[in-house]
Amino acid sequence: MGIYKEYQKVDGHPGLFRDPQTRAVINMNTADIDKARARKEKQKEQVQKMEAVQKDVDQMKSDIGDIKHLLQKLAGQ
């Protein structure tokens, strides 16, 4: 059983083991770890895209405010 002999299997969760000393749960399933990393990276990219969109919207609001102000000045002349 090798490295796993010192760990206890977690019932109902293949690939998960508990360290009896620290009681920490350890995921030995590298495929699940890779999927979680990919999911986290994708979520990070989505957050960055959303922040960029929000920045663009804020800039457009500012630009529209500037245009409105200029139009009001022209109308008042």
FIGU-519732 format. One line per field, with one value per atom (N, C-alpha, C, O): residue number from 1; residue in three letters; x, y, z. Coordinates in Angstrom, 3 decimals. Each point is the difference from the previous one (the first is absolute). Layout:
<recs>
num: c(NUM	...) $
residu: c(ala	...) $
c1: c(X	...) $
c2: c(Y	...) $
c3: c(Z	...) $
</recs>
This chain:
<recs>
num: c(1	1	1	1	2	2	2	2	3	3	3	3	4	4	4	4	5	5	5	5	6	6	6	6	7	7	7	7	8	8	8	8	9	9	9	9	10	10	10	10	11	11	11	11	12	12	12	12	13	13	13	13	14	14	14	14	15	15	15	15	16	16	16	16	17	17	17	17	18	18	18	18	19	19	19	19	20	20	20	20	21	21	21	21	22	22	22	22	23	23	23	23	24	24	24	24	25	25	25	25	26	26	26	26	27	27	27	27	28	28	28	28	29	29	29	29	30	30	30	30	31	31	31	31	32	32	32	32	33	33	33	33	34	34	34	34	35	35	35	35	36	36	36	36	37	37	37	37	38	38	38	38	39	39	39	39	40	40	40	40	41	41	41	41	42	42	42	42	43	43	43	43	44	44	44	44	45	45	45	45	46	46	46	46	47	47	47	47	48	48	48	48	49	49	49	49	50	50	50	50	51	51	51	51	52	52	52	52	53	53	53	53	54	54	54	54	55	55	55	55	56	56	56	56	57	57	57	57	58	58	58	58	59	59	59	59	60	60	60	60	61	61	61	61	62	62	62	62	63	63	63	63	64	64	64	64	65	65	65	65	66	66	66	66	67	67	67	67	68	68	68	68	69	69	69	69	70	70	70	70	71	71	71	71	72	72	72	72	73	73	73	73	74	74	74	74	75	75	75	75	76	76	76	76	77	77	77	77) $
residu: c(met	met	met	met	gly	gly	gly	gly	ile	ile	ile	ile	tyr	tyr	tyr	tyr	lys	lys	lys	lys	glu	glu	glu	glu	tyr	tyr	tyr	tyr	gln	gln	gln	gln	lys	lys	lys	lys	val	val	val	val	asp	asp	asp	asp	gly	gly	gly	gly	his	his	his	his	pro	pro	pro	pro	gly	gly	gly	gly	leu	leu	leu	leu	phe	phe	phe	phe	arg	arg	arg	arg	asp	asp	asp	asp	pro	pro	pro	pro	gln	gln	gln	gln	thr	thr	thr	thr	arg	arg	arg	arg	ala	ala	ala	ala	val	val	val	val	ile	ile	ile	ile	asn	asn	asn	asn	met	met	met	met	asn	asn	asn	asn	thr	thr	thr	thr	ala	ala	ala	ala	asp	asp	asp	asp	ile	ile	ile	ile	asp	asp	asp	asp	lys	lys	lys	lys	ala	ala	ala	ala	arg	arg	arg	arg	ala	ala	ala	ala	arg	arg	arg	arg	lys	lys	lys	lys	glu	glu	glu	glu	lys	lys	lys	lys	gln	gln	gln	gln	lys	lys	lys	lys	glu	glu	glu	glu	gln	gln	gln	gln	val	val	val	val	gln	gln	gln	gln	lys	lys	lys	lys	met	met	met	met	glu	glu	glu	glu	ala	ala	ala	ala	val	val	val	val	gln	gln	gln	gln	lys	lys	lys	lys	asp	asp	asp	asp	val	val	val	val	asp	asp	asp	asp	gln	gln	gln	gln	met	met	met	met	lys	lys	lys	lys	ser	ser	ser	ser	asp	asp	asp	asp	ile	ile	ile	ile	gly	gly	gly	gly	asp	asp	asp	asp	ile	ile	ile	ile	lys	lys	lys	lys	his	his	his	his	leu	leu	leu	leu	leu	leu	leu	leu	gln	gln	gln	gln	lys	lys	lys	lys	leu	leu	leu	leu	ala	ala	ala	ala	gly	gly	gly	gly	gln	gln	gln	gln) $
c1: c(0.813	-0.813	0.863	-0.508	1.771	0.942	-0.326	-0.237	0.226	-0.215	-1.374	-0.176	-0.786	-1.357	-0.155	-1.009	1.976	-0.166	-0.152	-0.656	1.250	-0.117	-1.274	-0.368	-0.300	-1.233	-1.212	0.065	-1.167	-1.248	-0.923	-0.123	-0.530	-0.936	-1.189	-0.439	-0.079	-1.199	-1.182	-0.073	-0.842	-1.143	-0.822	-0.316	-0.029	-0.860	0.692	-0.648	1.954	0.739	1.292	1.042	-1.117	1.221	1.046	-0.326	1.544	1.078	0.274	1.000	-1.880	0.222	0.486	-0.533	1.554	0.592	0.168	0.140	-0.157	0.176	1.330	0.332	0.415	1.250	-0.363	-0.584	0.915	-0.410	0.665	-0.551	1.707	0.676	-0.654	-0.304	0.086	-0.518	-1.505	-0.622	0.031	-1.424	-0.346	-1.177	2.186	-0.221	-0.492	0.415	-1.300	-0.469	0.876	0.192	0.337	0.931	-0.616	-0.467	0.473	-0.526	1.150	0.927	-0.988	1.043	-0.380	0.759	-1.937	-0.485	0.475	-0.602	1.669	0.594	-0.918	0.062	-0.911	-0.929	-0.978	-0.290	-0.212	-0.910	0.717	-0.573	1.810	0.788	0.187	-0.155	0.490	0.180	-1.302	0.015	-1.143	-1.298	-0.304	-0.495	0.792	-0.250	0.869	-0.465	1.708	0.892	-0.510	0.003	-0.444	-0.515	-1.267	-0.184	-0.688	-1.231	0.318	-0.640	1.624	0.399	0.583	-0.285	1.093	0.598	-1.082	0.047	-1.023	-1.084	-0.819	-0.385	0.118	-0.741	0.775	-0.584	1.902	0.842	-0.066	-0.079	0.109	-0.083	-1.349	-0.071	-1.005	-1.326	-0.096	-0.615	1.209	-0.004	0.768	-0.429	1.570	0.787	-0.775	0.045	-0.761	-0.806	-1.107	-0.272	-0.366	-1.082	0.521	-0.660	1.837	0.596	0.321	-0.170	0.635	0.305	-1.273	-0.008	-1.064	-1.279	-0.500	-0.471	0.575	-0.445	0.812	-0.541	1.837	0.859	-0.430	-0.047	-0.265	-0.458	-1.323	-0.176	-0.746	-1.295	0.193	-0.611	1.459	0.265	0.592	-0.352	1.247	0.609	-1.049	-0.004	-0.887	-1.055	-0.947	-0.439	0.124	-0.847	0.668	-0.653	1.930	0.739	0.003	-0.206	0.439	0.009	-1.366	-0.082	-0.987	-1.347	-0.261	-0.618	1.085	-0.145	0.729	-0.511	1.712	0.766	-0.734	-0.086	-0.435	-0.733	-1.242	-0.306	-0.405	-1.199	0.361	-0.697	1.769	0.442	0.347	-0.366	1.062	0.370	-1.242	-0.076	-0.897	-1.229	-0.782	-0.578	0.565	-0.681	0.670	-0.671	1.990	0.758	-0.343	-0.235	0.213	-0.307	-1.423	-0.250	-0.678	-1.399	-0.191	-0.884	1.695	-0.104	0.614	-0.222	0.975	0.671	-0.909	0.409) $
c2: c(-1.187	1.187	1.260	1.075	-1.167	1.104	1.187	-0.138	1.318	1.256	0.049	0.688	-1.407	0.037	-0.756	0.174	-1.006	-0.835	0.818	-0.449	1.643	0.811	0.842	0.561	-0.467	0.778	-0.910	-1.178	1.733	-0.746	0.459	1.197	-2.159	0.352	0.734	-0.301	1.267	0.722	-0.725	-0.121	-0.355	-0.770	0.797	1.168	-1.817	0.617	0.992	0.632	-0.482	0.974	-0.643	0.107	-0.773	-0.618	1.068	1.047	-1.317	0.942	0.944	0.716	-0.705	0.852	-0.851	-1.075	1.578	-0.701	0.985	1.204	-1.732	0.834	-0.343	-1.167	2.208	-0.170	-0.173	0.907	-2.053	-0.233	0.951	0.237	0.305	0.922	1.370	0.538	0.032	1.367	0.040	1.050	-2.184	-0.130	0.744	0.195	0.215	0.690	-0.986	-1.159	1.618	-0.814	0.331	1.167	-2.211	0.166	-0.618	-1.138	1.903	-0.485	-0.607	0.705	-2.005	-0.702	-0.178	-0.583	1.087	-0.144	1.204	1.072	-1.251	1.127	0.525	1.183	-2.034	0.464	1.019	1.023	-1.303	0.938	1.301	1.083	-1.196	1.193	0.858	1.220	-1.860	0.737	0.667	1.133	-1.832	0.580	1.212	1.016	-1.125	1.116	1.198	1.139	-1.385	1.102	0.672	1.227	-2.038	0.551	0.820	1.073	-1.588	0.701	1.335	1.013	-1.019	1.224	1.017	1.193	-1.655	0.885	0.610	1.188	-2.013	0.491	1.047	1.016	-1.260	0.949	1.314	1.082	-1.188	1.196	0.814	1.228	-1.912	0.678	0.697	1.116	-1.783	0.605	1.249	0.984	-1.008	1.168	1.149	1.153	-1.483	1.038	0.602	1.211	-2.052	0.505	0.908	1.051	-1.459	0.794	1.332	1.026	-1.027	1.256	0.921	1.215	-1.797	0.796	0.602	1.158	-1.940	0.496	1.141	1.022	-1.200	1.047	1.274	1.104	-1.266	1.169	0.716	1.229	-1.991	0.588	0.746	1.104	-1.714	0.633	1.307	1.017	-1.051	1.215	1.096	1.171	-1.543	0.976	0.576	1.200	-2.062	0.486	0.954	0.997	-1.299	0.894	1.364	1.037	-1.050	1.253	0.767	1.213	-1.922	0.631	0.604	1.108	-1.842	0.503	1.251	0.955	-0.965	1.189	1.187	1.120	-1.356	1.085	0.534	1.211	-2.116	0.407	0.800	1.021	-1.495	0.706	1.418	0.963	-0.854	1.317	0.911	1.175	-1.691	0.801	0.436	1.131	-2.055	0.340	1.089	0.891	-0.971	1.018	1.368	1.030	-1.042	1.258	0.575	1.200	-2.079	0.467	0.519	0.998	-1.655	0.417	1.344	0.776	-0.512	1.249	1.192	1.136	-1.351	1.111	0.683	0.953) $
c3: c(0.000	0.000	0.000	-0.316	0.652	-0.141	0.870	1.200	-1.816	0.718	0.670	1.006	-1.554	0.518	1.317	0.683	-0.309	1.197	1.274	0.940	-0.886	1.202	0.001	1.033	-2.164	-0.094	0.088	-0.353	0.825	0.099	-1.118	-0.258	-0.413	-1.067	0.591	1.110	-1.857	0.398	-0.641	-1.223	2.047	-0.494	-0.999	0.227	-1.344	-1.000	-0.904	-0.834	0.981	-0.823	-0.499	0.646	-1.798	-0.523	-0.335	-0.558	0.896	-0.270	1.161	-0.011	1.021	1.166	1.165	0.272	0.406	1.136	1.148	-0.215	1.444	1.182	0.654	0.204	0.117	0.734	1.462	0.592	0.014	1.391	1.000	1.075	-1.403	0.921	0.015	1.065	-2.254	-0.091	-0.222	0.157	-0.522	-0.325	-1.296	-0.305	-0.447	-1.271	-1.043	-0.013	-0.863	-1.119	-1.196	-0.342	-0.292	-1.112	-1.249	0.022	-1.112	-1.267	-0.789	-0.397	0.173	-0.752	-1.464	-0.774	0.391	-1.369	-0.810	0.062	-0.814	-0.733	-1.092	-0.336	-0.223	-1.032	0.602	-0.620	1.819	0.664	0.350	-0.112	0.529	0.335	-1.247	0.053	-1.181	-1.255	-0.440	-0.481	0.643	-0.356	0.874	-0.489	1.780	0.913	-0.362	0.044	-0.398	-0.400	-1.272	-0.103	-0.872	-1.255	0.263	-0.576	1.451	0.355	0.674	-0.283	1.169	0.699	-0.980	0.101	-1.038	-1.004	-0.894	-0.318	-0.086	-0.844	0.749	-0.578	1.861	0.808	0.130	-0.053	0.223	0.103	-1.295	0.038	-1.177	-1.294	-0.159	-0.514	0.962	-0.099	0.862	-0.410	1.592	0.877	-0.665	0.048	-0.668	-0.671	-1.167	-0.214	-0.545	-1.113	0.513	-0.581	1.673	0.560	0.506	-0.165	0.779	0.463	-1.171	0.096	-1.208	-1.190	-0.584	-0.418	0.388	-0.505	0.897	-0.497	1.802	0.933	-0.194	0.048	-0.267	-0.238	-1.284	-0.038	-1.007	-1.268	0.188	-0.515	1.253	0.248	0.768	-0.328	1.344	0.776	-0.881	0.143	-1.050	-0.907	-0.943	-0.274	-0.221	-0.900	0.727	-0.573	1.828	0.786	0.142	-0.119	0.368	0.136	-1.324	-0.022	-1.067	-1.325	-0.333	-0.532	0.846	-0.265	0.845	-0.472	1.704	0.850	-0.589	0.020	-0.549	-0.634	-1.233	-0.204	-0.603	-1.217	0.382	-0.616	1.637	0.466	0.458	-0.320	1.054	0.472	-1.170	0.009	-1.010	-1.166	-0.797	-0.481	0.352	-0.713	0.739	-0.623	1.934	0.794	-0.175	-0.064	-0.011	-0.215	-1.384	-0.144	-0.868	-1.359	-0.094	-0.676	1.336	-0.037	0.709	-0.363	1.347	0.765	-0.713	0.419	-1.462	-0.697	-0.967	-0.665) $
</recs>
